[in-house]
Amino acid sequence: MDGMMWLDWPFEFRTLASPVDSQVWSGKVPAMVDTLEFLPSEAELIFGEARATLRTYRELVEEALARLPVALAAEEKAAFRAQIGGDPSLGNAMVKIHELFRRKGVAGTVQFAHRSFMLAVASATEEQARVFCDALQVPKGLSKRWKDLRGTNTMDRLAEYAFELAGLKKPPETLWLAARSLEQIRHCIAHANGDVTASRHELNLRALVGQVPGYGIDEEGRIVLDEASGRHAIDVFSQLFYHLYEHAKLPGMPVSS
C-alpha cells in the first residue's frame, strides 16, 4: 500500500491455548466441561484444521531442509579428486568448486521452500477469509457473499466484508499491519519472483527489513526468508482469525446425542 504508515516493531502476539489442538478453541468453549452441548461453528472448526495443517507442513519443511547435505561426503570428494589424475592441488580445487555449487544449490532450495510456505499461508488466509465471511452472511443478515466482493486483494475484501458490512470490531492495528505486511511480501514473491526492485512497493518492502521476523533483502534486491518467517506467518494467521471468530460469535453446531 503506497503511503502506508508503519508502527513500532517488533510486537508480540498473545497466545491462546487450545484444549483440543486445532479443534476446540478455549475462547469459544470452556476447557473444563464434562459434556459439550455445542461445538464451535463449522467455519471455526475448518479454521482450526487449516491452522494445524499449516503448522505440520512447516515442521515437515524445516525437517526436510535440515537434512539437506551441505557438505560433500568423503566418497564424493574422492570421486572428484580422481577426475584430476595425479595432481592433488587440482583435485582439491575441483572439490572446492563443487562444495561452492553445493552450498549455492542448498541455499537456493531453502529460499524456494520458505517462499513457497509464505505463499501457502497467503492461500490459506484467502480461503479462510472466504469461509469466515460466508459464515457471517446469515447471522448478520447480509445479502452479499465473499464471491460478490470486487477486487482480488484478500485483506481489502476481508476488511470490507467483516468490518464495513458485518460491523465487526477491527483487530489491533499492529496485528492488522502485520497481516498486510505479509500480504505485501507475498505479492512480491508471487508477481516479481521476490525481486523488490521490480515491485512498485519497493520502499515499503525495504522498510519491513528488521521489522518482520525472518525477512530480509539481499544485495541483489531479492527477498530472503529464514525459518522465523514461517512461524511469524502462522502466528499472524492464527491471531487474525482468533480475533475475527471471537467477535463474530457465530452459532455453534449442536453435538449429536
N, C-alpha and C positions, 0 to 999 in steps of 0.2 A: 504494500500500500504506500504510494508516494506520500511524503509528508507525515508519515506515522511518527508518533512520539513514543520513545521507549522509556519505560520506568526503570528504577534502580533494580539491578540484578546482582547476584542470583537470588532466588527466593526459594522457600521451602513449601512443600505441599503437606497438608495434613494427611495422616494415614487412617484409612477406615478398614479395620479388621473385619473379616467376613467369617462367621461361624461355620459355614459350609462354603469353602472357597469357590468363587465364581458363580455360585448359585443363589445363596440367600444372603443378602447384604444386611448387616446389622442395623443400618439406619432405617430399614423398612420393617423387618421382622425381629422382635426381641430374641436374643440368642438363647435365653433360658426359658424355654417353653416346652411343655410335655406334648401338647397336641396343637398342631397348626390347623386353623380353620381356613386360612387363605395363604397361598403362596404369593410372592411378588407378581407383578403383571408379566404377561408373556414377553413383552418388549424388554423388561428388566432382565429376565432370565436369558434372553438372547444376547443381551449386552454382556452378562456375566460369562457366558460361554465364549464370546468373542475375546474378552479380556484374557481369559485363561488360555485360549489358543495362542494369542499373541505372546504371552509370557513363555509358553512352552516352545513356540517357534524361535524366539530369541535365544533361549537356552540351548536349543539344538544347533542354531547357527554358531553361537560362540564356542560350543564344544567342538564343532567341526573345524572352525578356524584355528583353535588351539592345537589341533592335531596336524596342521599343515607342516610339512617338513621344510624348515627354513634353511637348515644346514645340509650340505651334501653328506651322504653316508660314505663310510670308508671305501666301500666297493665302488661307488660312483667316482670317487676321487682317483682310485687306482685305474679305473677304466679310461678316464680322461688322460691321465698321465701316460697310459700305454699307447694312446694315439700319437704321442710325440716320442718315438723310439730313441732311447739313448741320450736324451738331453733333459736332465732333471729341472733346470730352470724354466725351459719352455713348457714342460709338463705342469709345473707349479703355476705358471702363468695361465695355462689352459684351465686349471682348477679355479683360479680366482675369477676368471671371466664367467665361468658357469655359476659360481657362487653369487656373483653380482646379478646375473639374469634370474637366478632362483629367487633372490630377495625381492627383486622388482616384480617378479611374477606373483609371489605371495602377497606383496603389498597391494598389487592391483586387485587380487582376488578378495582381500579383506575389504577394500573400499567398495568393490562391487556388492559384496554381501551386506555391508552396513547401509549403503544407499538403497539397496533393494528392500531392506527391512523398513527403512523410513517410508518408502512407497507403500509397503504393506500396511503400515499403521495409518497412513493417509487414506488408503482404500477402505480400511475398517472404519475409520471415522466417518467417511461419507455414507457407508452402508448403515452404520448405527444411527446416524443423523436421520436417515430416511425412516428407519424402523421407529425411532422415537417420535418423529413428527407425525407419522401416520397413526401412531398410537394415541396421539393427542387429539386427533380430529373429532372423534365422537364425544369424549368427555368435555371438550371445550366448545363443542357446537360449531365447529369451523366448516366452511364449505370447501376449502382447498385441501389438497393433499400435497405431499412433497413433490410429486411429479408436476404439479401445476405451477410451481415457482419458477420464475425466469432466472436465467444465468447458469453458470457452471461452477461458481466458487462455493465450495461447501460451507465455509464459515459464514459467508454473506447470507446464504439461503437459510442456514440454521438460525441466524440472528433474526431474520425476517419472520420466520415461522414461530419460533419459540418465544421470542421477546416482543415482537411487534403484534403478531396476530393472536398468539395464545396468552400474552401478557405475563409470562413467567419472569421471575427475578433474574437479572443478569448475574453471571458469575463474577467473582472478584476480578478486578481489572488485570492484575498480574497473571491470573490463570488464563483469561481470555487472550491477552497479548502473547502468552506462551504458545497457545494453540495457533494463533495467527502467524507467529514466527515459524513454527514447524510447517505450516501450510506454505509459507513463502519459500522455505528451504526445499520442500517437496516440489514446488513448481519449477525451481531452478534445476533440480535433478531431472525431472521428467521432460522439461521442454528445452533445456540447454545443456543436458548431459553433465550438470554440475559446474558449468563454466559461468562464474558470476559476472565475468566481463561481457558476456553475451546477454545478460539479463537487464531489463530496464529498472530493476530494483537493486542494482549493484550496491549503492550506498547503504541501503537498509541491510542487505546481506552482510556487508563488511562490518556494520555496526553490531551485528549479533555475535561476532567473534569474541570469545571470553565471557559471553553472557549466556549462551545456550550450551549446556553441558555436552561435551563430546563433539563439538562442532568447530571447524576451523577452515581456513582457506590457505592453500599452498602458494608458493612463489609464482606459479603459473596462473593463479586466479581460479583454481578449481576447488570445489568443496571437498574437505576431508572429514571423515567421521570416525570416531572410535566407539568402543563398547558402551561408554556412558551415554551416547546419543540414543541408543535403543531403550535403555532404562528410562531416560528422561521422556522419550516419546510415549511410552506406556503409562508413565505417571500422569502426564498431561491428559492423555486419552481417558484414563480412569477417572481422574478428578473432575474433568469436564462433565462426563456423563453421570457421575455420582451427584453432582450439583443439579443437573437437569432433572433426574428422577426424584431427587429429594423434594424439589419444588413443584414438580408436576403432580405428585400424589395420584398416580394412576390407580384405578381399581385393581385389586389383586384377583388372582384366579382361585376359586374355591377348591379345596382339597377333597377329592372323592372319598366318600366313606366306605 
